[in-house]
Amino acid sequence: MSITTEHFPGHPPRATSTLSQEGRRAALEAMGSETELDLLVIGGGITGAGTALDAATRGLRVGLVEARDWASGTSSRSSKLVHGGLRYLEMLDFGLVREALKERGLLLQRIAPHLVRPVRFLYPLKHHLWERAYLGAGLALYDALAGFSGKGRGLPTHRHLTRAEALRQCSGLRRDALTGAVAYWDAQVDDARYTMTVVRTAAQYGALCANRTQVVGLLRDGSRVIGARLVDLESGREVEVRARQVIGAAGVWTDDLQRLATSSEERPLAPDAPHVRASKGVHLVVSADHLRSETGLILRTERSVLFVIPWGAHWIIGTTDTEWTLDKGRPAASSADIDYILDRVNAVLTKPIQRSDIQGVYVGLRPLVSGEGDSTVKLSREHVVAQPAPGLVTIAGGKFTTYRIMARDAVDVACRAWGESVPPSCTQQIPLVGASEFLALWNSRIGMAEAHGLALTCLERLLQRYGSDVTTLLELVDRDPTLGREVENSGGYLRAEIQYAASHEGALHLDDVLTRRTRISMEVADRGTGCAREVAEILASVLDWEPQRIEAEVETYRNRVAAELESQRQPDDVSAAEARLAVRESVPVR
């Protein structure tokens, strides 16, 4: 028997991808009132979002819940790259690289051309012959694997450069830092926006999606997991949701979720239950004028590699790779982390980057499937799907680029337990919200900019954030021209983007907008404190905030920024974590 929405009379796929405050409440109500979902997905990062989309497009009745905001964990704090994993070739992990390169091509060409775009990198060489031959062979294989996947077209192949050619492309490099270079291409993405867009696309196909919804327990029927007990963190209301299968896509919280499945010795976890270790990755953000370059950089370090990634009017520099065993909700960058990155990048620059040049710092935790005695650098980036308890499937590990494969595998395993025929995954054919008309609108951007009275650069930026959904955004500006003004001290974001974040993209708090719907928190020197009040006042008009709520949101955000800055002055992880935990991060329940 095939599972389709016909099994749920009166419930066709939702015709809208809008994530609103009212839609969230309705989704929670529907999850609690349904007799049984097919799947309940726990975790609103890229893997959980992808899993919900995969299930919904197979015709399954699916719910998706996230304890904080969409992509509030690792999926908003990555290196923002969609790539095959060049360094995994050195580990001879050809299968992982080929799979990732195929996904890179799909994202660039079909699934999200408005959100994923090519980016060029320069790899400086320090040795004359053997290093060029070694790296050239690796990049030739990289290009070949992309071509074999059938999705490699559209990106140029690698090129060998002399030292003079490399310095013309990146004049900020010290002459004695290289003997030549190799240039190659990958792709980049705003990870938080991409994740939120996957959630919106899942909602469009019928998924019931609720952020700020915490799992506080799993429902059991004997030894079998049959659902979860949830708390709506916005209202304090508890909801019980029943599902034929529960999928945990909790990232670094995987072990915590699995512990909910075993309340006694009579209910042990299955032997193949994955255990996840957290690896901390720190990134610095500096203004583009601190490095004279037409291309990104990839630098070899004693531990791994360091990327210098173009990011609009900024550079992102990172990352570190060290084990983190402290609070997973608020990882902190220490002074030692910042020094490590600055020391490595300044070793090759003519104009060193100073601490005072740093405009933003963000920290993410990579979920790595654990191995005894392994360093986090060597732990596998491959994903693992397991069934730690009857009725519960967990997906752990993996990388952002291959989220769609991870989601497919998790849904396959969950459905296999039913012994029924379920349609295969089709997400390789499903464009995300905003993708379908993007290229046509991009070709018409000059006329659109003139028609709406916007600078061409502004409209191009909007198209690369919203795709074809930019038409909805522009309708807001046409109805209320004040929304076409820039938010002061925001780095160029429009007031309409703030309103849209709450009305269409599921933002419920000031931090959701400043940190994830926009990137103000890492793109301006004051981390967004200067525009926090104006942004909160725009959100208040959509979310019905009273003046005291505006004050609470602004104060909470500014305290969070102060705690982050203080943590970055601390010498080590322990003291940095203590500083980071010194303030409350959430506005009290209404």
VENTA-V112132 format. One line per field, one symbol per residue. phi: phi as a letter, one per 30 degrees, with the letter a starting at -180 (. if undefined). psi: psi as a letter, one per 20 degrees, with the letter a starting at -180 (. if undefined). burial: I if it has 24 or more other ideal C-beta (glycine too) atoms within 12 Angstrom, else O. Layout:
BEGIN
phi = ???
psi = ???
burial = ???
END
This chain:
BEGIN
phi = .ccbdddbeibdeddbcdcbddddddddddddcddaddbccckcdddddddddedddciddbcbbbdcceidcedcbcdiccadiedddddicddddddddddeddddcbdaddccbdbcbccdccbdcddddddddddddedddddddibcdjcdddbdbddddddddbddddddcaclabcbbbbbadddddddddddddddcjdccbdhbcdcacdbbiccdblbccbdddcidcbcbcbdbcccbchdcedddddddbcaddbdddecddbccccdbcbcbbddddbdacbdbbcdcdcabbcccdbicbccblbcabdbcceddbdbccdddddedddddddccdcedcedddcabbbbcddcddbdiddddcddcdcbcbbdaeibcbbbiibeeceddededddeddddddibdbeddbddccddejddcedddddcdddddddcicdeddddddddcciddedddddddddbedddddddicijddddddddeddbcidcbededdcbdccedccbddijddcedddddddedcchddeddeddddddddddddddddddcddbddddddddddbdcbdedd
psi = pporihinpjmrqpiqjporghhgghgggghhiqgprgpopookahggghggggghiijqoqqpqphcqpkichjjkajkqorimhiihhjkmhggggghhghggggghggmiihpqqpqqpopqiqgfhgggghhgghggghghgghiikiqhpqrqqpqrgggghhhniiqqhjiqiarpprqbrrqogghgghhgghhghhjiqoporloppiqpqqncippjaqpqpoihiiqqpppqqhqppomjcijghgghhhioirhimqqqhjpqppqpppopqqpqqhiiooqjqrqppprhgcqpqoppmdkrppprrrnqqpjbphhmqqprhhgggggggghiijqhoqprhiiphqpqpqopoppqqpjqqhhiqpjqqpprnhqpippqpqbarghkhhgggghghggghhihkrppqrqjiijoqrpihhjghghgijhghggghjkqqghghggghihiciihhgghhghhhnhhiiqqppkijjqqhhhgghhhhijjpirghhghhghrkhiiiqhjjihhjgggghhghhhhjlprhhhgggggggghhggghghhhiiqhrgghghghhjiqpiqpqp.
burial = OOIIIOOOOOIOIIOOIIIIIOIIIOIIOIIIOIOIIIIIIIIIIIIIIIIIIIIIIIIIIIIIIIIIIIIIIIIIIIIIIIIIIIIIIOOOOOOIIIIIIIIIIIIIIIIIIIIIIIIIIIIIIIOOOOOIOOIIOIIOIIIOIIOOIOIIOOIOOIIIIOIOOIIOIIOIIOOOIIIIIIIIIIIIIIIIIIIIIIIIIIIIIIIIIIIIIIIOIIIIOOOOIIIIIIIIIIOOOOIIIIIIIIIIIIIIIIIIIIIIIIOOOOOOIOOOIIIIIIIIIIIIIIIIOIIOIOIIIIIIOOOIIIIIIIIIOIIIIIIIIIIIOIIIIIIIIIIIIIIIIIOIIIIIIOOOIOOOIIIIIIIIIIIIIIOOOOOIIIIIIIIIIIIIIIIIIIIIIIIIIIIIIIIIIIIIIIIOIOOOOIOOIOIIOIIIIIIOOIOOIIOOIOOIIOOIOIOOOIIIIIIIIIIIIIIIIIOIIOOOOOIIOIIOOIIIIIIIIIIIIIIIIIIIIIIIIIIIIIIIIIIIIIIIIOIIIIIIIIIIOIIOIOOOIIOIIIIIIIIIIOIIIIIIIIOOIOOIIOIIIOOOIIIOOO
END
